[in-house]
């Protein structure tokens, strides 16, 4: 437990609270899963999504569930989702080819940032382009003028990771203590987490090594089983 506990602590200490991705109607499961995996790899702990009209959220939940290390926040519509991100002080960057688009490498990703990516077929919508603070693009030198959405997202996020690492932003924990301890518990004890949710009881306390150390909670659990 100690080795896994230390791994999780190190991971949580590197999470970038003010860097995220907003997926606007990305619908293919392999793209959803790939984007979420990349987010985890560069230290992003939360992503946002709007589902295509007529598609069940449960379908996306299955794809997102392939990576339980990243929390997904879903929104009823694009406007409300972008409004929330902006209220958190994040600059919304749309991966979108337009007259005002700039090379993605010219952006300062050390600032609070949300990368907005569009659907596989149509890309970023007109509404999304209007709501975004800036447009960015990945330069294309070949005949093909677009990249797969998950590939483009990965390229941009690794530039953000490079800049943030150079700025020392992975050296200090960014998430609050309550969230830190909640995630540490859930990742160390997923079965206990399910038990607590099923029976609507609090999580037990865990010690510095990650082991459950809560006599009162153990009594509560035994009374439920009885």
Secondary structure as the mmCIF struct_conf table of DSSP 4:
data_model
#
loop_
_struct_conf.conf_type_id
_struct_conf.id
_struct_conf.beg_label_comp_id
_struct_conf.beg_label_asym_id
_struct_conf.beg_label_seq_id
_struct_conf.end_label_comp_id
_struct_conf.end_label_asym_id
_struct_conf.end_label_seq_id
HELX_RH_AL_P HELX_RH_AL_P1 UNK A 2 UNK A 14
TURN_TY1_P TURN_TY1_P1 UNK A 17 UNK A 18
STRN STRN1 UNK A 19 UNK A 24
BEND BEND1 UNK A 25 UNK A 25
HELX_RH_AL_P HELX_RH_AL_P2 UNK A 29 UNK A 41
TURN_TY1_P TURN_TY1_P2 UNK A 42 UNK A 43
STRN STRN2 UNK A 46 UNK A 50
HELX_LH_PP_P HELX_LH_PP_P1 UNK A 51 UNK A 52
TURN_TY1_P TURN_TY1_P3 UNK A 53 UNK A 54
HELX_RH_AL_P HELX_RH_AL_P3 UNK A 57 UNK A 64
TURN_TY1_P TURN_TY1_P4 UNK A 65 UNK A 66
TURN_TY1_P TURN_TY1_P5 UNK A 68 UNK A 69
BEND BEND2 UNK A 70 UNK A 70
STRN STRN3 UNK A 71 UNK A 74
BEND BEND3 UNK A 76 UNK A 77
HELX_RH_AL_P HELX_RH_AL_P4 UNK A 78 UNK A 87
TURN_TY1_P TURN_TY1_P6 UNK A 88 UNK A 89
HELX_LH_PP_P HELX_LH_PP_P2 UNK A 90 UNK A 90
STRN STRN4 UNK A 91 UNK A 95
BEND BEND4 UNK A 98 UNK A 98
TURN_TY1_P TURN_TY1_P7 UNK A 99 UNK A 100
STRN STRN5 UNK A 102 UNK A 103
HELX_RH_3T_P HELX_RH_3T_P1 UNK A 104 UNK A 106
BEND BEND5 UNK A 107 UNK A 107
TURN_TY1_P TURN_TY1_P8 UNK A 109 UNK A 110
BEND BEND6 UNK A 111 UNK A 111
STRN STRN6 UNK A 113 UNK A 117
STRN STRN7 UNK A 119 UNK A 119
TURN_TY1_P TURN_TY1_P9 UNK A 120 UNK A 122
STRN STRN8 UNK A 123 UNK A 123
BEND BEND7 UNK A 124 UNK A 124
HELX_RH_AL_P HELX_RH_AL_P5 UNK A 126 UNK A 131
BEND BEND8 UNK A 133 UNK A 133
STRN STRN9 UNK A 134 UNK A 137
BEND BEND9 UNK A 142 UNK A 143
HELX_RH_AL_P HELX_RH_AL_P6 UNK A 149 UNK A 166
TURN_TY1_P TURN_TY1_P10 UNK A 167 UNK A 170
BEND BEND10 UNK A 171 UNK A 172
BEND BEND11 UNK A 175 UNK A 175
HELX_RH_AL_P HELX_RH_AL_P7 UNK A 177 UNK A 188
HELX_RH_AL_P HELX_RH_AL_P8 UNK A 190 UNK A 199
TURN_TY1_P TURN_TY1_P11 UNK A 200 UNK A 200
HELX_LH_PP_P HELX_LH_PP_P3 UNK A 202 UNK A 205
STRN STRN10 UNK A 206 UNK A 206
TURN_TY1_P TURN_TY1_P12 UNK A 208 UNK A 209
BEND BEND12 UNK A 210 UNK A 210
STRN STRN11 UNK A 212 UNK A 212
HELX_RH_AL_P HELX_RH_AL_P9 UNK A 215 UNK A 225
#
